[in-house]
Amino acid sequence: MTSQRSSSCQALRLLLAGSILRALLSTSPVQASNLGPSEAFLRYPPRPMPAKACACRVDMQKRAVPSGCPSPWESIAGTSKVPPALKLSPKGDLIEAASNKMAQLHGINWFGWETESPTVDGLWAYNDAELPPTSAVSNASINALGVDFWGKRTMTNDFATVVHRMEALGFNAVRLPFNFTNLQKDLPAPKWDATEFYSCVRDPINYINLNKTLDPGLSHLNPEQLAAAAPAYTGMPHPPPLKPDDDVACAATWEVPFESSYKAAEQYGDKLQLSMCNWYLPQGQGVQAIHRFLWQVQYLVAQGFYVVVDHHSYQDRDPNMLNPALFAANWGNLWRTITALPGYAEHIKGRVFADLVNEPSRWGCQWERECFDAQGQKACSAGAWLYHEAMRAIHSWDPDVPVLANAMGQAHVDPVKFPTCTKFFKGMNYGEGTITRKEVIAATGISDPLSFFKDMPAGSSGKLVLAPHVYPATLTGLGVDTQSRASLFARLDLSFGLKALGRDLGSDMQPLDRMAVILGEFGVPDHGKPQQPSSLNPTAAAAAAAAGDFSSIADVDVTFLQDLAEYLRGLEVQGATVSWFWWAWNANSGDTKGIVGPTDTWRDVQFKKVQLLTQLYGLRPWYCNAAADACPCRGAGCLKTTTTGSSSSSSGSGTDSDGSSSSSSSDGVQMLTMPHAGAAVDFANLISLSLSIGRRLKALTPNTATAAR
């Protein structure tokens, strides 16, 4: 099979594919079965949700008491916190649709929907010794409550309260991995002994803010200042409000006094106050999972977040990757369902984005051709075709949706599993790989994304966001030489940096359009254990341990985060603002661990990570507003870009010892001005670098691409 198709054949293929796709999106279930396994096809419309698909409480027999589900817009906030709609500008910037101000997402990945758990992960957290035991109240009180177990708490087990903590820590966006098969399923019946739907202890919001979501290094600040800066809770009310048609059991009390012999923690006062965690989330028999998923998406928007939904599959053979028509039909039906949600145009449009597929290199995917495994079976269709058809389907329902594209065909894959799809650029792994330079592609044999960029469907032109994943070699295992500053900068230049500035070329030697960039994932290994607090100074270590922060990040990985931040800041200085999503919130992320931990309680913020994101990447937790010097920021996201195409200038300039230029920002931080400003390329050096990643790339852009675009 040839690696390139003629333009006429390509145009004919895209025309035919579009006609087939439009037919498939309107097929009956019988006709749709031609797309592949029935469980892999997300049908439209979803089955209606039963009238009482939520629960106001569980009774003494561990049975849910049914209740009607509220709208995700019925929180305390209503629609008052909905963020400004975003769009891509003609110049390729992510901007606010109404004001044209530059936008930047400081996001967090929260996985769960792509696993067997039909919700975001961690709401099942358990084993929290801080909670009052059943012996803290009398038998009469237990009978009044109607429950005899409350081993959960709102701070960690309640979706709405966890969202409050994310907001308090400064995140303004959430990336939700899912897969289409899971959305099609029915929700399982809740299990009382291992469920997120159960009676739980109400944590006072001031306690959550000031005791559990405050950097321990700032506990010396004036309590009145902290209290004034602390965010109000604007989520779903606790306990659940009574509805006119609720069962009488819903009216049972949620508060009883502690026994006089019980010494309660200060935050709980003199009485036990319970609620029903996640009472507002669809659950129970006959409820399709997509209803809960979209409830959570809408709720996040209502609380001020942008949401990226990401098809994230762990299947060895994902039917979506084998069949572009199925992939397109699924994305089309999902976006059709989203656009049919009440208030889509006013409150959802421009706040929810599609991330087409997570790390397609796991199936050996190549941009311009199919990939076959060692047994000769097709593992992945041509990536450009997959992406084009999915984008066409999404934009048939909303032509303005920014679509994130993870890279493929240039990262390391298993050579035994995919023997014909193994060419890679040294150091690239997971979701990296959009190099387009002809000389590099020729020298390395990596897959060429030119057809993806140049044959974009007409309705999707200008709606693409590059969404690379960037991790250090200490996590990918691809050699410490690829983690050096010079190697990292050179690789990122070629992959997405030049494209973010509109100064890159395709393999046809023609200029490429400027492109928005969002880091869909980045993070570093966390080696911490509960017995091993972070290697901070003794005072800080003691405070961190007391706060439950046991994260431990190696110096080499701190350096990686500093280098990556400096690289992104260099792009920002030149007018390209890159958004990002940290991996991950989840305490059970095996190699990186989470923003919260440990793995049983998910209770304690790992502030070492929050500090790095604050100091290097511009995250602004709530306590940054309590004092002027509470949160120094010296990395990406610290510059203030306010209008389309504008950027902050910096004073001072010079030349580094390797010949690359540098400048000092107004806060005195030394930062590299990426060599994208060069006027000519030593392509021999470029090819050598692509093979060895041995030294800094000195000059990149040929004369044909020097003009700003």
PyMOL commands that set and color helices and strands:
alter all, ss='L'
color gray80, all
select helices_A, chain A and resi 7-24+29-35+38-40+134-136+139-145+154-157+159-168+180-184+192-194+205-212+216-218+223-229+248-251+266-268+289-302+319-322+324-339+344-348+360-363+383-395+438-444+450-454+458-460+473-476+480-483+485-500+538-546+555-573+607-617+622-625+675-677+683-692+703-705
alter helices_A, ss='H'
color red, helices_A
select strands_A, chain A and resi 54-58+64-67+86-88+94-96+106-109+173-178+199-201+255-257+271-276+306-311+352-355+371-372+378-380+403-405+464-466+469-470+516-522+579-582+596-597+604-605+653-655+661-664+670-672
alter strands_A, ss='S'
color yellow, strands_A
deselect
rebuild
show_as cartoon
